[in-house]
Amino acid sequence: MTHIPPSITQHPPGPGGAGFSVGEEVLAGLAQELAAAARARAPVRLLSERFPGLTERDAYRIQQINVREQVAAGARVAGHKVGCTSAAMREQMGIHEPDSGVVLHWMVAASGARLRSAGFMDPRIETEIAFRLGRDIAQPCGRDAVREAVAEVFLAFEVLDTHFASWDITLVDSIADNAACAGVITGPPVPFTPSWDLAAEQITAEADGTVVATGQGGDVLGDPLLALAWLTHRLPVLGTTLRAGDIVLAGSVHASLPLTPGTTFRAASNRLPAVQLRVV
């Protein structure tokens, strides 16, 4: 039997906002605070400090409100990211279970892009194995089922950012802040074959030609496909599912690195084409 990491499937949200620890108006106000922080690049106090009883469900609702507002303003959902799927990231963040965020179209750029660090507050970067889906996944499923739904696989950089004063955040802070997802740089995709053992993929990340991190696909929950399977259990609880064409970032294979201006980041693996980013 495929093991699926912890999810919130045992706690479906109730109707009319039932089950939240604080009211919908409070959650909407916190969402507005985070949105304003992003616009002004001015940090807000940790939500977990101000509302110690804030739950994961509350935090996902805050995330949803901000995504909904951006979609209403013209943004398109390009996919999703799964975070804290490797031991390195869980140790670095002090968060001990996965979370997820939404990738919007304006966050995505192709390999070779130039990124302005001044557009972020406290950015960091990590290397991931990512997927593009070839068909919808409408219900929770395991590794074998999601394997059949993947059309392409590629390396990606995820740019992380926080709208809090530091990276000393809790799980609910991370979730509310879109799981820290602020940008995605996609490497060239290659067709995925179900026999591909992504756990064995050896990945090296470089900054200006110097190796700064290494990892392998198996560092992501034992197999990056398990991160995708985890997401199929998470999203229906939040009222959505995966669609053909979505990209899904499975999580970093190494601890995140500072996004330093003037640096060229490059990552490659034994079978996937390299991804590159210049930070200015």
C-alpha positions in Angstrom: 0.0 0.0 0.0 1.3 3.5 -0.9 1.9 5.6 2.2 0.5 9.1 2.0 2.0 11.6 4.4 -0.2 13.5 6.9 -3.1 15.4 5.4 -6.2 17.2 6.6 -8.6 14.8 4.9 -9.9 13.7 8.3 -11.0 17.3 9.0 -13.2 18.5 6.1 -14.3 22.1 6.4 -17.9 22.6 7.5 -20.5 24.6 5.7 -20.7 28.4 6.1 -17.3 28.7 7.6 -18.0 26.2 10.4 -14.9 24.7 12.0 -12.7 27.9 11.8 -11.2 29.0 15.1 -11.9 32.7 14.3 -14.6 34.3 12.2 -14.5 34.8 8.4 -14.2 38.6 8.9 -11.0 38.1 10.9 -9.6 35.7 8.4 -10.4 38.2 5.6 -8.7 40.9 7.5 -5.6 38.9 8.0 -5.6 38.1 4.3 -5.7 41.8 3.5 -2.8 42.4 5.9 -0.6 39.9 4.0 -1.7 41.3 0.6 -0.8 44.8 1.8 2.5 43.6 3.1 3.3 42.2 -0.3 2.5 45.5 -2.0 4.4 47.7 0.4 7.2 45.2 1.2 6.6 45.9 4.8 6.5 42.9 7.2 3.6 42.0 9.5 3.7 40.3 12.9 3.4 36.6 12.9 -0.2 35.4 12.8 0.6 32.6 15.2 1.7 35.1 17.8 -1.4 37.2 17.6 -3.8 34.3 17.3 -2.3 31.3 19.1 -5.4 29.2 18.3 -5.2 29.7 14.6 -5.5 26.3 12.9 -4.3 25.0 9.6 -7.8 25.2 8.2 -7.8 28.9 9.1 -4.5 29.4 7.4 -5.6 27.7 4.2 -8.7 29.9 4.2 -6.5 33.0 4.4 -4.4 31.7 1.5 -7.6 31.0 -0.5 -9.0 34.5 0.1 -5.8 36.1 -1.3 -5.7 33.7 -4.3 -9.3 34.4 -5.0 -8.7 38.1 -5.0 -5.8 37.8 -7.4 -7.7 35.6 -9.7 -10.6 38.1 -9.7 -8.0 40.8 -10.7 -6.9 38.7 -13.7 -4.3 36.2 -12.4 -4.5 32.6 -13.6 -3.8 29.5 -11.5 -0.8 27.8 -13.1 -0.4 25.0 -10.6 0.6 24.2 -7.0 3.7 23.8 -4.8 4.2 21.3 -2.0 6.6 22.4 0.7 8.6 20.9 3.5 8.8 17.5 1.9 12.5 16.9 2.6 14.2 16.5 5.9 16.5 19.3 5.1 13.7 21.8 4.7 11.7 20.5 7.6 14.8 21.0 9.8 15.6 24.4 8.4 12.0 25.7 8.8 11.1 23.8 12.0 8.0 22.6 10.3 7.4 18.9 10.4 4.7 18.2 7.9 4.1 19.2 4.3 2.1 22.3 3.3 0.9 23.6 -0.1 0.6 26.9 -1.9 -0.8 28.1 -5.3 1.4 29.0 -8.3 -0.1 31.9 -10.3 0.9 32.6 -13.9 2.8 35.8 -13.1 5.1 33.9 -10.8 6.4 31.6 -13.6 9.4 32.3 -15.8 11.6 30.0 -18.0 15.1 29.0 -17.4 17.6 31.8 -18.2 15.4 34.5 -16.7 16.8 37.5 -14.8 15.2 38.1 -11.4 15.2 41.4 -9.6 15.9 40.6 -5.9 14.6 44.1 -5.0 11.1 42.9 -5.9 11.1 40.6 -2.8 11.4 41.1 1.0 13.7 38.3 2.2 14.0 35.9 -0.8 15.5 32.4 -0.8 15.9 29.8 -3.5 15.6 26.0 -3.6 15.8 23.3 -6.3 12.9 21.0 -7.0 11.7 18.2 -9.3 8.4 19.4 -10.9 5.6 17.9 -13.0 3.2 19.0 -15.7 0.0 17.0 -15.6 -1.4 15.5 -18.8 -4.9 15.0 -17.4 -7.1 16.0 -14.5 -6.8 14.3 -11.1 -10.3 14.6 -9.7 -10.0 12.5 -6.5 -7.4 11.5 -3.9 -5.1 8.8 -5.2 -1.8 7.1 -4.6 1.6 7.0 -6.3 0.7 4.6 -9.1 -2.4 6.6 -10.2 -0.6 10.0 -10.2 2.3 8.4 -12.1 -0.1 7.8 -15.0 -1.3 11.4 -14.9 2.1 13.1 -15.3 2.9 14.2 -18.9 6.3 16.0 -18.3 8.9 16.3 -15.7 11.5 19.1 -15.2 13.9 20.8 -12.8 12.7 24.0 -11.3 13.9 26.7 -8.9 11.3 27.9 -6.4 11.8 31.4 -5.1 10.6 31.7 -1.5 9.7 34.9 0.3 8.1 35.8 3.6 5.9 38.7 4.5 6.8 38.3 8.1 9.8 39.9 9.9 11.9 36.7 9.8 11.9 33.1 8.6 11.2 32.0 12.2 7.6 31.0 11.3 5.2 28.2 12.2 3.2 26.0 9.9 0.1 28.2 10.0 2.1 31.3 9.2 3.7 29.5 6.2 0.3 28.2 4.9 -1.4 31.6 5.2 1.5 33.2 3.3 0.9 30.9 0.3 3.5 28.4 1.7 6.1 31.1 1.0 5.8 30.6 -2.8 6.9 33.8 -4.6 8.3 32.6 -7.9 9.0 29.6 -10.1 11.8 29.2 -12.7 11.1 26.2 -15.0 13.7 24.1 -16.7 13.2 22.5 -20.1 10.5 19.7 -19.7 11.0 16.2 -20.9 8.3 13.5 -21.4 7.7 11.4 -18.4 7.6 7.7 -18.6 5.9 5.7 -15.8 9.0 3.5 -15.4 11.2 6.5 -14.5 12.7 6.2 -11.0 12.7 9.8 -9.9 13.9 8.9 -6.5 17.3 8.0 -8.0 17.7 11.4 -9.7 20.9 13.0 -8.4 20.7 16.8 -8.3 23.5 19.4 -7.9 22.9 23.2 -7.4 25.6 25.8 -8.2 26.0 29.5 -7.5 28.4 31.1 -9.9 29.9 27.7 -10.8 30.5 26.6 -7.2 28.4 23.7 -5.8 26.3 25.0 -3.0 23.8 22.1 -2.5 23.2 18.5 -3.6 20.3 16.2 -3.2 18.3 13.4 -4.9 14.7 12.8 -5.7 14.4 10.3 -2.9 14.9 13.2 -0.4 11.4 14.3 -1.2 9.2 11.9 0.8 11.1 9.0 -0.6 9.8 9.7 -4.1 8.7 13.0 -5.6 5.5 11.3 -6.9 4.4 10.9 -3.3 4.3 14.7 -2.9 2.0 14.8 -5.9 -0.1 12.0 -4.3 -0.2 13.9 -1.0 -1.5 17.0 -2.9 -4.4 15.0 -4.4 -5.5 14.3 -0.8 -5.1 17.9 0.3 -6.7 19.9 -2.5 -10.3 18.3 -2.4 -10.6 19.3 1.2 -9.9 22.9 0.1 -12.5 22.7 -2.6 -10.3 22.2 -5.6 -8.5 19.5 -7.6 -5.6 19.2 -10.1 -6.2 19.9 -13.8 -4.5 18.9 -17.0 -1.7 21.5 -17.7 -1.1 22.3 -14.0 2.5 22.4 -12.9 3.3 20.9 -9.5 6.5 21.5 -7.5 7.3 18.5 -5.4 9.5 20.3 -2.8 13.1 21.1 -2.4 15.9 18.4 -2.3 18.1 20.7 -0.2 17.8 23.4 2.5 16.9 26.8 0.9 19.7 29.3 0.0 19.8 33.1 0.1 18.8 34.7 -3.2 21.9 36.9 -3.5 22.0 39.7 -6.0 24.6 39.4 -8.7 24.5 35.6 -8.6 23.8 33.0 -11.3 22.2 29.9 -10.0 22.2 26.7 -12.0 21.0 23.2 -11.2 21.2 19.9 -13.1 20.6 16.2 -12.6 21.7 13.0 -14.3 18.6 12.9 -16.6 16.9 16.2 -16.4 18.1 19.3 -18.4 19.6 22.1 -16.3 17.7 25.2 -15.0 19.4 28.5 -14.7 18.6 31.9 -13.1 20.4 35.2 -12.9 19.7 37.4 -9.9 20.1 41.1 -10.3 
